[in-house]
Amino acid sequence: MMSFENFEYHESALPQDENEQKEFFENLEKEFCRELEGSDKARKYFEKYHPDSIPSFIKQYASQRMQLIKYQSMYVHVFQRREDHDLYIQQLAEKALDFILQKKLFNLQLKWRAEQIRIKEINMSYDFQFWGSHIRSCPFIPPIEKREIEIMKRFLLSPEQDNSLTAFRLLDWQDYDTVMEKDEEGDRSYMPDWYEWYDLHLGTIGLFYLSDIRGQKEEYYFQLYREDRRAKSADIIAQKVSDDPRERLYAFEKEVLAFALYIETDRHFIELFRYYGYYVKEGQRGFDQWRLNEAVDILALADRPVYLPGHLPWHESILEGLNRYLNARVVEILDFVCDNYVTLKELGISRGESAESLQEKYEADWLVDFCRKGILTGRKLKGEPEDFNF
């Protein structure tokens, strides 16, 4: 395997300070974008694709390149460096607290949408998703209750629930439209099992039957905004579509790897993309080799016998056995982790971000800007004040 000791972006050459590292990667991603935008070779490659799709592809490709640098060990070794075992369990327990906070925030969202409550920090429905992304910094979520800890313990120990604390979740916890969406049978198939468990045991299921009054008002103003934009841009869009029949270029794994094969000249990036291709291929085999390796590594450090369920395929049985072991460990320390969380909160010590940092992120969030613009423009078109007092 190739040595990366002389790689320009070797891990040892990266900033160690968290803030410096964040700034470094943000600047590096922009630099990669500029390189591709100014590359004659890339321009030639893009000629066969719809031009409107190129900027987003460039950004995604640059982001993937940056991720290869940031997590190069994972791609080189095809498994993530394991953290200290006890610290890992504690981090999972912290994550269980986050699950509780997310549900409490979602319940507040249901009440806010029904106009049962007003929240100073909330102007529009998307604000809940913003705070969901900064859940430990959210200032208006009520304190975690003892009974919530107890039902979380029971949830983690229930073999019938989707209760993994380690699974990657595509769903945004505060994505109201997705959570509330019903399938053909009338079930909310995207609702997290934890939400249903919480409602069942704490009697809050009635909140899901509240009307989305606020959401309907926002949609009314958004519709005015969309109709205005459509009227102004219909001719331009029609011309673009008719004049350029080329297919669009999307930054999916296959397309990213094809472009890498074409564009890359640095032998280290060529090799990293080759590892990335292997990593993608492994993930398409029906089971995740990396996750299985990690599961075995963690179970090897288990402080008790771990028995695997016998009714599942071997790879699923290993992952489920790991999940049950980790959840049992989390349950044992959850009270301690919660007490520590409550104590720090009472002392005014937060593990979240500062108000100034959050305000900067809020103002820089493009979805915040899009939602705000849509609603306020709709208000203006209706001849109403450009504010959120409706």
C-alpha positions, -999 to +999 in steps of 0.1 A: +000+000+000+013+035-009+029+055+018+013+089+025+042+104+045+050+129+017+014+137+010+009+175+010-022+171+032-009+143+054-026+142+088+005+154+106+004+186+085-032+195+093-040+221+120-048+206+154-068+234+169-105+229+162-112+264+150-081+266+129-089+232+114-125+243+106-112+274+088-085+254+070-110+229+055-134+257+046-107+276+027-093+243+012-128+234-002-130+269-018-095+265-032-104+232-048-135+248-063-114+276-078-090+250-092-117+231-110-134+262-122-102+274-138-091+240-152-092+237-190-092+199-186-123+201-163-140+225-187-136+201-215-150+172-194-180+194-185-189+203-221-211+172-225-232+181-194-259+207-187-241+239-175-266+245-147-256+213-130-218+220-131-215+244-102-231+221-077-211+191-090-179+211-086-188+220-050-197+184-042-165+171-058-144+196-039-162+186-007-155+149-014-118+157-020-117+176+013-134+147+031-107+123+017-081+145+034-100+149+066-107+112+070-078+097+051-071+071+077-106+056+072-102+053+035-066+040+037-074+014+064-111+009+056-121+012+092-125+040+115-100+044+143-117+031+174-119+055+203-113+045+239-140+020+247-155+036+279-154+071+264-172+057+234-200+043+256-203+077+274-206+095+240-234+071+231-251+079+264-248+116+255-264+108+222-293+092+240-299+125+259-299+142+225-327+119+213-347+130+243-340+167+236-350+162+199-383+147+209-390+175+234-382+200+207-404+183+182-433+184+206-427+221+210-428+224+172-462+207+171-476+231+197-461+261+179-475+251+146-509+248+162-504+283+176-508+270+211-475+286+221-451+313+210-414+310+213-391+341+213-364+323+193-387+310+167-400+331+138-406+304+112-410+267+111-375+261+096-360+276+128-368+243+145-346+224+121-318+250+128-321+244+166-323+207+160-289+209+144-276+227+175-297+208+201-274+212+230-274+250+225-312+254+222-322+278+251-359+270+253-362+232+256-376+223+290-352+203+313-350+166+309-372+148+334-364+116+354-393+098+338-379+105+303-346+089+313-365+058+325-385+054+293-353+059+273-337+030+292-367+008+285-366+018+248-329+010+245-335-025+260-364-033+238-354-057+211-385-048+189-375-012+184-352+005+159-331+018+188-295+019+175-275+048+188-248+043+162-268+041+130-265+070+106-298+087+102-308+105+070-339+119+087-337+153+102-353+149+137-372+182+132-382+177+096-420+181+102-431+173+066-412+140+065-421+128+100-458+135+095-460+120+060-483+091+057-479+060+035-507+042+016-518+024+048-520+057+067-489+051+088-461+075+094-434+052+082-406+078+085-414+087+122-385+075+144-394+046+167-382+067+196-409+093+189-437+067+190-422+051+221-421+084+239-457+093+230-470+058+240-454+060+274-459+097+282-493+101+267-483+129+242-497+112+211-525+138+209-500+164+198-498+147+164-535+155+158-530+192+162-536+213+131-506+229+113-520+264+113-487+282+112-474+259+084-504+266+063-499+304+067-463+301+057-472+280+027-497+307+016-470+333+016-445+310-001-470+303-028-473+340-035-435+342-037-433+312-060-459+325-083-442+358-085-408+342-093-424+318-118-440+347-136-407+366-138-385+337-148-408+314-169-395+327-202-358+324-192-362+289-178-381+277-209-353+291-231-326+274-210-343+240-212-350+242-249-316+255-259-295+230-239-306+194-241-275+179-225-279+156-195-273+170-160-242+161-141-248+148-105-223+143-078-232+107-071-204+082-062-202+068-098-199+103-113-174+115-087-152+085-093-154+089-131-144+125-129-116+117-105-102+092-129-102+119-156-090+150-136-066+139-109-029+140-114-016+139-078-007+102-072-019+105-036-054+117-046-055+090-073-047+064-047-072+078-022-100+078-048-091+042-056-095+034-019-128+054-019-140+033-049-132+001-030-150+015+000-181+022-021-180-012-037-177-029-003-209-010+008-228-024-021-222-061-012-253-063+009-234-057+042-209-031+053-175-047+058-162-017+077-191-017+101-187-054+107-150-050+114-157-022+138-184-043+155-160-072+161-134-048+174-158-033+199-173-066+210-137-079+216-135-053+244-169-062+259-169-065+297-195-093+296-205-123+274-224-111+243-249-135+227-259-130+191-295-135+181-299-167+161-328-158+138-309-133+116-283-136+088-248-137+102-238-101+095-271-087+108-268-109+139-233-094+147-246-058+143-277-065+164-256-082+190-234-051+191-264-028+193-278-048+223-244-047+241-239-010+236-275-001+246-271-022+278-239-003+287-255+030+280-285+022+302-261+015+331-245+050+329-274+070+316-284+083+351-248+095+357-245+112+323-279+129+328-270+141+363-238+155+349-257+173+321-283+187+346-255+199+370-236+217+343-268+233+330-277+245+365-242+260+368-247+278+335-220+257+319-230+247+284-213+222+260-230+240+232-219+269+211-220+305+222-249+328+213-226+349+191-214+318+172-250+305+168-262+339+155-234+339+129-244+305+118-280+314+117-274+344+095-251+324+072-276+295+068-288+296+032-321+277+041-328+303+068-323+330+042-344+312+016-373+306+040-372+341+054-371+356+019-400+335+007-423+344+036-414+381+038-417+386+001-451+369+001-461+392+029-450+422+008-468+410-023-499+407-002-495+443+009-487+433+045-458+443+068-425+424+061-424+407+095-434+374+111-464+388+130-491+368+113 
